[in-house]
Each structure stands twice: as structure tokens, then as C-alpha cells.
Amino acid sequence: MYQLIDGKELSKKIRKELKLEADRLRQKKIIPKLAVILVGDDSASKVYIRNKSKACEDVGVEFEEILLDSNTSMEKVLSIIDG
């Protein structure tokens, strides 16, 4: 037995639920945010990040993109994460 899943419709439903949750958090003065760190210049990663940025915009989540040179040390990346 199988079940056919409409990916686009499922995605719309999930995004609608996420938007409601983001709105609830904002009412409690909690600002949802996704931060992405890209080390290097990988074009596929850039596309992935652009899609995440669009998804965040759609559901009301702040988005921050941090771009670093490919020679960035792990210590530097960790210092950014630790804030």
C-alpha cells in the first residue's frame, strides 16, 4: 500500500504553521532568527542559503548570512558562533 504526498501542498501547510508559530513568538517578544555561516564560495551552498532566506521571509523569521573566506580558521568560526 502507498500514499501519494503532494509536496507543494505539504510545504504550504508547514510554512503556514511556522508563520503562526513565529507570530506567537513575536507576541511574547521572542524574535525567531536563522543565522547561516558560509565558509568559502560554493555556488550550490549559495543557492541553498538563498532558498533558506526566502523561506524565512515567507514565515516571518529573521535571517542573517555571514560570509567568510575559504581560509577562515575553525577558531574564527567558533568565535562567531559563541558570539
Contacts in CASP RR format, 6 or more apart in sequence:
PFRMAT RR
TARGET T0000
AUTHOR 0000-0000-0000
METHOD contacts of the structure
MODEL  1
MYQLIDGKELSKKIRKELKLEADRLRQKKIIPKLAVILVGDDSASKVYIR
NKSKACEDVGVEFEEILLDSNTSMEKVLSIIDG
15 55 0 8 1.000
15 58 0 8 1.000
15 59 0 8 1.000
18 59 0 8 1.000
18 61 0 8 1.000
19 58 0 8 1.000
19 59 0 8 1.000
19 60 0 8 1.000
21 32 0 8 1.000
22 32 0 8 1.000
22 59 0 8 1.000
22 60 0 8 1.000
22 61 0 8 1.000
23 60 0 8 1.000
25 31 0 8 1.000
25 32 0 8 1.000
26 32 0 8 1.000
31 62 0 8 1.000
32 60 0 8 1.000
32 61 0 8 1.000
32 62 0 8 1.000
33 61 0 8 1.000
33 62 0 8 1.000
33 63 0 8 1.000
33 64 0 8 1.000
34 52 0 8 1.000
34 56 0 8 1.000
34 61 0 8 1.000
34 62 0 8 1.000
34 63 0 8 1.000
34 64 0 8 1.000
35 63 0 8 1.000
35 64 0 8 1.000
35 65 0 8 1.000
35 66 0 8 1.000
36 49 0 8 1.000
36 52 0 8 1.000
36 63 0 8 1.000
36 64 0 8 1.000
36 65 0 8 1.000
36 66 0 8 1.000
37 66 0 8 1.000
37 68 0 8 1.000
37 77 0 8 1.000
37 80 0 8 1.000
37 81 0 8 1.000
38 45 0 8 1.000
38 46 0 8 1.000
38 49 0 8 1.000
38 65 0 8 1.000
38 66 0 8 1.000
38 67 0 8 1.000
38 68 0 8 1.000
39 68 0 8 1.000
39 69 0 8 1.000
39 70 0 8 1.000
39 72 0 8 1.000
39 77 0 8 1.000
40 67 0 8 1.000
40 68 0 8 1.000
40 69 0 8 1.000
40 70 0 8 1.000
40 72 0 8 1.000
41 70 0 8 1.000
49 65 0 8 1.000
52 63 0 8 1.000
53 63 0 8 1.000
53 65 0 8 1.000
56 62 0 8 1.000
56 63 0 8 1.000
57 63 0 8 1.000
66 80 0 8 1.000
68 76 0 8 1.000
68 77 0 8 1.000
68 80 0 8 1.000
END
